[in-house]
Amino acid sequence: MKALLVGVLAIGAGLVAMGKKMFDFAKETGFSFTQLRKFAPAIMFAGEETKALLHEFGSLKYVTTENLLAMKMLTFQYGVSAAAAAEITEQIMAISGLSFTVAANSLAWVGELARANKVAPAAVMEDLAGNMEFFATYARDGGKNLGQAAVEARKLGLSIATTAKMAESLLDFESSIESSMEASILIGRHVNLDKARQLAALGKTADMQREILKQVGSQAELEKLLPIQRKKLAAAFGLGVEELSKMVMNQEKLNRMAKGQHTAMDKISILLK
């Protein structure tokens, strides 16, 4: 009888807690209890994900058990906030026309790519969420091109915001050509950004970053430059000297990307299509 009583009390406490969660959620969103009743378990265990989906999509249409489970797995596996996960997923859907599930899988692909390269997935995803205008402008292949660029930017000690600055600078053609000419004259060698501009225009941002590194040269070469030369060289890429120095210092991390990592990501890509 005691065990039965404890069980009844536990169930009662659970129902009270669920009722309070629903009441609070209804108060926050303005939905009625009737509208929220079928989401009671989800609100109890995935309240932040539910609110994030409502905020991004503006209706209950996408608040389904399947979608909430996908969001919960993203936040649990990769440490990304529910708000960021929902924002990126919604933008992938808007740009590519993918379903919610496939869009969420694309975000999981970014998480696995980050892990394979020993970069924190949460940091990469939060970077993407913080640069949605750039994402909306440059995203291709379900956002995977920018996912790769964001991972590589982190490996370089920077963020996707820096990638965005470089791309925008390169695509301001007149100013970019003038800056590269000034840098070439000042440092005594040709700084050719034609290929980098082409890659930026095509949305191949990860390749663009690598091409810029080729034009910068080695850390030893950068160290030999005078302060004014470093400034002009950095300006040619739309960067500050500190950002340029970080890229050069960490460029070997990109060069050492193992073939096994690429193979692993190819397999993940196939699984998540």
Secondary structure as UniProt FT lines:
FT   HELIX           2..29
FT   HELIX           33..36
FT   HELIX           37..39
FT   HELIX           40..45
FT   HELIX           47..57
FT   TURN            61..62
FT   HELIX           65..78
FT   HELIX           82..96
FT   HELIX           100..116
FT   TURN            117..118
FT   HELIX           121..129
FT   TURN            130..131
FT   HELIX           132..138
FT   HELIX           141..143
FT   HELIX           144..155
FT   TURN            156..157
FT   HELIX           160..171
FT   HELIX           173..187
FT   HELIX           194..201
FT   TURN            202..203
FT   HELIX           205..216
FT   HELIX           219..224
FT   HELIX           227..236
FT   TURN            237..238
FT   HELIX           241..255
FT   HELIX           259..271
//
